[in-house]
Each structure stands twice: as structure tokens, then as C-alpha cells.
Amino acid sequence: MKKGKAYTVKYRRKREGRTDYRSRLNLLSSRKLRVVIRRTLSNITIQITQYDSKGDKILISADSKELTKFEWKVHRGNLSSAYLTGYLCGLKAKKDKLKEGILDIGLRRAIPQSSFFAAAKGLLDAGFNVPLNEKVIPTPERIKGMHIEEYAKQLAKTDLYNKQFSRYIKNGIKPENITKYFEETKKKIEAKWQ
């Protein structure tokens, strides 16, 4: 039992390790919309939110699961999927006349050239302004999936190829052609939202 000064109980979300209130206060003090990007192993969610005292209001939302509507049959947690999800969210925001926001990645570390910044690049390319340093954005080759193509070509003559790319093969996609597939999906998203 604690003796001395009164013990202050931390906020529930801080105790659970779900919210960094200092970081949140800095983001809210800018009085701009927040682009909230959350990632799991196989999914990326992007929400454009506005602060409200009763709770944040979600103005626009995009999820990498929506990419299946545009015939995206590749893994939904990679850089290419993050970019396309960001691009989709940016086009939705443009349609609702939302122009800019600041990036909120929550408790995750800001690792340069990660999927968070690929999603932010998708937002930028769609016309939604997010202040970013160019050094943290992945290269266009990585965003399109060229690193996956090169890896697939290296494994093509080994037994690991079918094991590593079993989901691609099951869905009728050759991992060696992922950049072409990426461009086709991007055009389908543009056709619907522009």
C-alpha cells in the first residue's frame, strides 16, 4: 500500500497501453483534422477524424478490406495495399472537399519507409495534404511491389516458391507481375472515385 502523498490513478486507456495522452494533446492542439492510421498484420485502416468533446467524429474511413471490391487479391497488410488504401481514402476526402490533416499513428513507432508512410503517400497522391518529410516515404518501386517481384524471381526455381506465395497462386496471381496488378487496381479505384 502506498504511503505519503495521495496516489493518482492513471486514465484507463493509459493503464491499458492504448493511448498516449501527451501525444494526443499535441495533435489536438493543432486544431487540424487527424489522419488516424492503424495497422494489423493483415489489414490497414485509415480514418480522417475531427475532435469533439463527446468523442472524435469520423468523417471519412477506408479499410484495406475495401480493396477486394477493386479485385485486389494480394495480401492486405503490405506496402502496396497501404498505399492503395491511402489513395482510396484521399479520393473519398477529395469528394467531400476535405483538404488537409496531420498524421496520427498512435503508439506505433514512426519507422521511415513503413506502411504508415506508404498510406500517407497514397493520401498525398490523391490530393489530400499531409505534411511529411520526403525521406520517410517509401520509394515508388517499393510501393508498387517491385521488391516482392524480385523476391519471387529469386525463389522461382526453389521449393519455397509455392510455399511462400501459396495465397497468390491460389488467387490466380503471379507474384512476378504484382506491379502490373497494382497499376490495374489503382486505375479501378480512380475510375470509381473521380
Buried (B, 14 or more C-beta within 10 A) or exposed (E): EEEEEEEEEEEEEEEEEEBBEEEBEEBBEEEBBBBBBBBEEEBBBBBBBBBEEEEBEEBBBBBBBBBEEBEBBBBBBBBBBBBBBBBBBBBBBBEEEBEBBBBBBBEEEEEEBBBBBBBBBBBBBBBBBBEBEEEBBBEEEBBBBBBBBEBBEEBEEEEEBEEBBEEBEEEEBBBBBBBEBBEEBBEBBBEEBE
